[in-house]
Amino acid sequence: MEQIHYRHEYKYPLTRGQMLIEDAKVSALMDKDVHAAREGFYNIRSLYFDDYENSCYMDNENGVDNREKYRIRIYDHSPERISLEVKQKIRGKTSKKSCLLTQDQCRQLMEGRIPGEISPEQQTLHRLAYLMAVRLMHPAVIVDYDRVPYVYRPGDANVRVTFDSNIKSVKDVQSFLDAEIRGRGVLPAGYALMEVKFDDFLPDEVHGLLQLDGLTASTFSKYYLCRKFALESV
């Protein structure tokens, strides 16, 4: 049986001023992720699913601790590598399982259809297909944003600090693989979301980066906020 690996994940909404301070502090201690482009960031686009009762959305609304979300994800607007992920949260910790999708499979899922061919290795897709059949899981909203990623090299703490900005909610799920999409910003201009992720412990020097007046951990969910905007604009 596959061992599930859970991580700690803390989120901090930042004003523009806080963003500039935290980015300067983090960049002095940590290295940029090698996957970041020359500009120092990459774009992430995710297509989230929900069921006929909007259970994923309502779990966030009601603060349910144990929950999961399915999403298709691409990077830098490229369909060359498409992954299906399920992100689970249990007792405050998170884990992810994933599998790669073909473009045909992705397009079928975008249309709310179960792919005709699923390989045995695509266990995450098998599970989503089951939920599409019994819970009417369907594509609900696109979340699009830019990420500045940092990694902490010393030791084995497996620490990542990321800054997400230009977060957009996109209702047109059929535009997921388009090179350019139009969406609605969900944060004030200049605001960002800082995420701190680690395995078993957070090194003191990284913890020190979080000591800033007005900086408070939040249950911020990009999916929830983008879905809320999409539902309000129906």
Buried (B, 14 or more C-beta within 10 A) or exposed (E): EEEEEBBBBBBBBBBEEBBEBBBEBBBEBBEBBEEBEEEBBBBBBBBBBBBEEBBBBBBBEEEEEEBBBBBBBBBBBEBEEBBBBBBBBEEEBBBBBBBBBBEEBBBBBBEEEBBEEBEEEBBBBEBBBEBBEEBEBBBBBBBBBBBBBBBBEEEEBBBBBBBBBBBBBBBEBEBBBBEEBEBBBBBEEEBBBBBBBBBEBBBEEBEEBBEBEEBEEEEBBBBBBBBBBBBEEE
